[in-house]
Amino acid sequence: MNSDTFKILFSGLMGWPVRFSGRVVLAGVFLACISVPAWGRQPAPPSLADLEVPGFKWNTQQTMQLSGVPMHVKHFTSRMAADPAAQVLALHSGLFERVLKLNTKVVLSGMQSGWHWLAEVNTFESGSRGYVSALLVGAAGTLGSPHDAAPHFSWLPPQAKRQFDHHNTVGGRSIVQQVYSVALPMQTLTSYVRKQLRTQGWIPEPELASVGAGMTWGKAGSRLMLLAQQGAAGSSLYVHYVE
């Protein structure tokens, strides 16, 4: 895998960068270490615990809960600048499928074996620093969490079940982050969603839309970023919405 493999798409879980009129809005997420049901005590994936990258110095791994969903995080520092550090991290980990470059920040994302992987690499002094996180979105592409609910958005298929839901406001903008399980093949799901979004007046963003299983759309100042993944029993869909 090389840097040309990556396409601009997503941002990070611990602060979601979104570009509006040339500036970046960071939506912070509240992380609380709380006791959860047995399903939420899923151990960290070995690929995070065993992650080794040349030139990286790692801190102790942390385990947290994000609205009851387990997330594991490892922070790092490097003497490399942010861009080359992100490339080395992507090539040596094999965990990331897409990259988002915003000013001095690089964010990598990917989904693998029921885990949503995110890495943020920031310019820092004479090098860079950042983190790698793994958020459990469930085996076989579903969450199986206690957060099941009807779809929040009308463009979703009726069989979509909301599994994770987080809302906050940053700079006067409402930010919604959700994960859905959908009993449809990924291709059927993405085709349905694209058709519904166009019907409702959403416009694909030329530089970002229709990148593999990812989609980015705009409508009247709002922005929508989606990432789908195929599972054994259907698909999972990550939604990041800003208005």
Stockholm file with secondary structure:
# STOCKHOLM 1.0

chainA/1-243         MNSDTFKILFSGLMGWPVRFSGRVVLAGVFLACISVPAWGRQPAPPSLADLEVPGFKWNTQQTMQLSGVPMHVKHFTSRMAADPAAQVLALHSGLFERVLKLNTKVVLSGMQSGWHWLAEVNTFESGSRGYVSALLVGAAGTLGSPHDAAPHFSWLPPQAKRQFDHHNTVGGRSIVQQVYSVALPMQTLTSYVRKQLRTQGWIPEPELASVGAGMTWGKAGSRLMLLAQQGAAGSSLYVHYVE
#=GR chainA/1-243 SS CCGGGCBSCCCBTTBEEEEETTEEEEECCCCBCCCCCGGGGCCCCHHHHTCCCTTEEECCCEEEEETTEEEEEEEEEESSCHHHHHHHHHHHHCCCCEEEEETTEEEEEEEETTEEEEEEEEEETTEEEEEEEEEECCGGGCCCCTTCCCCSSTTSCTTCEEEEEEEEEETTEEEEEEEEEESSCHHHHHHHHHHHHHHTTCEECTTTSSBTTEEEEEETTEEEEEEEEEETTEEEEEEEEEC
#=GC SS_cons         CCGGGCBSCCCBTTBEEEEETTEEEEECCCCBCCCCCGGGGCCCCHHHHTCCCTTEEECCCEEEEETTEEEEEEEEEESSCHHHHHHHHHHHHCCCCEEEEETTEEEEEEEETTEEEEEEEEEETTEEEEEEEEEECCGGGCCCCTTCCCCSSTTSCTTCEEEEEEEEEETTEEEEEEEEEESSCHHHHHHHHHHHHHHTTCEECTTTSSBTTEEEEEETTEEEEEEEEEETTEEEEEEEEEC
//
